[in-house]
Amino acid sequence: FELGSIYKPHLNVGGDYIDFFKFSDDKFAFCIADISGKGVAAAMLMANFQAIIQSLVYQYRDLETFIFALNEIVHQRITKSDKYITFFICEVDVTKKQLRYINAGHYPPLLCTNNGVIRLSAGCTVIGAFDKLPEIREEVIKLTGPSLILTFTDGLTELKNNNGEFFDDDKILKFVCENKNLSVSQFNANLLNEIDKFKETEDYTDDIAILTCKIK
């Protein structure tokens, strides 16, 4: 497998978060998150969130239990209902060619295979807005061949060019389909070039985090 990332903060620091966890030679997980707000305050809250993730992810190997515990601690210690965090976590077993994931209110990542593109949207509501999550649903997907997963924060879709057009879902989908066979490093390099070319002279209006995973 391959992993690669792009990070473009709106200010000098940002509140977007990406991470990777290796459980064994054939099993790993990655995640992406976005907290409401920007700048230093968002970055400090997200640093606390990262510490909580690191303490829980190896303790609760069942994703539903992990998300339940994560929400409870984040609500008590970080957000207190005043803020919220969108979060996506995916665990991959490269031997079984299987992935399991939970999407907690995050912009749905794209899973691109030879059979087409699937949006990974199953899961629950955002983290930290409620003391208890009303429902949590993990989805398991069997991979039938080489697959690419593109995860990103909503700063990517909110990017505008000089004409006020957005780098919307259709543009992202078109890019993924045209570049899916590249290595992750080349895919991300092309995506970054596409973003810079699209926005023209416009500034970044929000933090942008991108995490790309390719399973061979």
C-alpha positions in Angstrom: 0.0 0.0 0.0 1.0 3.7 -0.4 0.0 6.7 1.6 0.6 10.4 0.9 -0.7 13.7 2.1 -1.2 17.4 1.2 -1.8 20.1 3.8 -2.6 23.8 3.1 -3.6 25.8 6.1 -5.7 28.9 5.6 -3.6 30.7 8.2 -0.1 29.8 9.5 -1.6 26.9 11.4 -4.9 25.1 11.0 -7.5 22.8 12.5 -7.4 19.9 10.0 -5.9 16.6 11.1 -4.6 13.5 9.3 -2.9 10.5 10.8 -1.8 6.9 10.2 -1.6 3.9 12.6 0.1 0.5 11.8 -1.3 -2.4 13.8 0.7 -5.2 12.1 2.5 -6.0 8.8 -0.9 -6.5 7.1 -3.2 -4.2 9.0 -3.2 -0.4 9.3 -5.6 2.5 9.7 -5.7 6.1 8.7 -8.0 9.0 9.6 -8.8 12.6 8.7 -10.7 15.2 10.8 -11.8 18.9 10.6 -12.8 21.0 13.6 -15.2 23.9 13.4 -13.1 27.1 13.5 -9.8 28.2 12.1 -6.3 29.4 13.2 -4.5 28.9 16.5 -7.6 28.1 18.6 -8.7 25.3 16.2 -5.1 24.0 16.0 -4.9 23.8 19.8 -8.2 21.9 20.1 -7.1 19.6 17.4 -3.8 18.9 19.1 -5.9 17.7 22.1 -8.1 15.6 19.8 -5.0 14.0 18.3 -3.8 13.0 21.8 -7.1 11.4 22.6 -7.0 9.5 19.3 -3.6 8.2 20.0 -4.6 6.9 23.4 -7.8 5.2 22.2 -7.0 3.8 18.7 -4.8 0.9 20.0 -7.1 0.3 23.0 -10.4 -0.2 21.1 -9.8 -2.2 18.0 -13.5 -2.4 17.3 -14.3 0.8 15.4 -17.8 1.3 16.7 -16.6 1.1 20.3 -13.7 3.4 19.5 -16.0 6.0 18.0 -18.4 5.8 21.0 -15.5 6.3 23.5 -14.0 9.1 21.3 -17.2 11.1 21.2 -17.8 10.8 24.9 -14.3 12.0 25.8 -14.2 14.8 23.2 -17.6 16.1 24.3 -16.4 16.2 27.9 -12.9 17.6 27.4 -12.9 19.6 24.2 -16.1 20.7 22.5 -18.7 20.8 25.3 -21.3 21.1 22.5 -19.9 24.5 21.5 -17.9 23.0 18.7 -17.8 19.8 16.7 -15.4 17.7 14.7 -16.1 15.8 11.4 -14.1 12.6 11.4 -13.4 9.6 9.1 -11.4 6.5 10.1 -10.6 3.5 7.9 -8.9 0.3 8.8 -7.4 -1.8 6.0 -6.4 -5.4 6.0 -4.2 -5.9 3.0 -4.1 -9.7 3.3 -7.9 -10.1 3.4 -8.2 -7.2 0.8 -10.8 -5.7 3.1 -11.5 -2.3 4.6 -13.8 -1.2 7.4 -14.7 2.4 8.1 -16.8 4.9 10.0 -17.6 8.3 8.7 -18.6 10.7 11.5 -20.2 13.6 9.5 -17.1 14.1 7.3 -17.2 14.9 3.6 -17.5 11.4 2.1 -14.1 10.1 0.8 -14.0 8.5 -2.6 -13.1 4.8 -3.1 -12.0 4.2 -6.7 -11.8 0.7 -8.0 -12.0 -1.0 -11.4 -15.8 -1.2 -10.8 -16.2 2.5 -10.4 -16.3 5.1 -7.5 -18.0 4.6 -4.2 -18.6 7.4 -1.6 -17.8 6.3 1.9 -20.6 7.9 3.8 -21.8 5.3 6.4 -21.3 5.9 10.0 -22.8 8.5 12.4 -23.1 12.2 13.1 -20.3 14.6 14.0 -18.0 14.1 17.0 -18.5 16.2 20.1 -21.8 17.8 19.4 -23.8 15.4 21.6 -22.8 13.6 24.8 -24.1 10.3 23.3 -24.2 9.4 19.6 -27.7 8.2 18.6 -26.4 5.7 16.1 -23.0 4.3 14.9 -22.7 2.1 11.8 -19.5 0.5 10.6 -19.3 -0.5 6.9 -17.1 -3.3 5.6 -16.0 -3.4 2.0 -14.3 -6.3 0.2 -11.7 -5.1 -2.3 -11.6 -7.0 -5.6 -8.5 -5.3 -7.1 -6.2 -2.3 -6.9 -8.0 0.5 -5.1 -7.5 4.2 -4.4 -9.1 6.1 -1.5 -9.1 9.9 -1.5 -10.0 11.7 1.7 -10.1 15.4 2.1 -11.5 18.2 4.2 -14.2 20.6 2.9 -11.7 23.3 2.3 -11.0 21.6 -1.1 -14.6 21.8 -2.3 -14.9 25.4 -1.0 -11.9 26.5 -3.1 -12.9 29.2 -5.7 -11.4 30.6 -8.8 -11.5 34.1 -10.2 -14.9 33.5 -11.7 -16.4 32.4 -8.4 -16.6 28.7 -9.4 -15.9 26.0 -6.8 -13.6 23.1 -7.0 -16.7 20.9 -6.6 -17.5 17.2 -6.4 -17.7 16.8 -10.2 -14.2 18.2 -10.7 -12.7 16.0 -7.9 -14.5 12.9 -9.3 -13.1 13.6 -12.8 -9.6 14.1 -11.5 -9.7 10.8 -9.6 -10.9 8.8 -12.6 -8.2 10.3 -14.8 -5.4 9.8 -12.3 -6.3 6.7 -10.4 -3.6 4.5 -11.9 -0.7 6.8 -10.8 1.5 6.3 -7.7 0.2 8.2 -4.7 3.1 10.7 -4.8 2.4 11.5 -8.5 -1.4 11.5 -7.9 -0.9 14.1 -5.1 1.6 16.1 -7.1 -0.9 16.3 -10.0 -3.7 17.2 -7.6 -1.8 20.0 -6.0 -0.9 21.3 -9.4 -4.6 21.1 -10.5 -5.6 23.0 -7.3 -3.1 25.8 -7.8 -4.0 26.1 -11.5 -7.7 26.2 -10.7 -7.7 28.9 -8.0 -5.7 31.3 -10.2 -5.1 34.4 -8.0 -7.6 33.5 -5.3 -6.4 32.8 -1.8 -7.2 29.6 0.2 -10.4 30.4 2.2 -10.2 27.4 4.5 -7.7 24.8 5.6 -7.2 22.0 3.1 -6.0 18.5 4.2 -5.8 15.6 1.7 -4.8 12.0 2.5 -4.5 9.5 -0.4 -4.2 5.8 0.1 -3.6 3.2 -2.6 -4.0 -0.5 -2.0 -2.3 -2.6 -4.6 
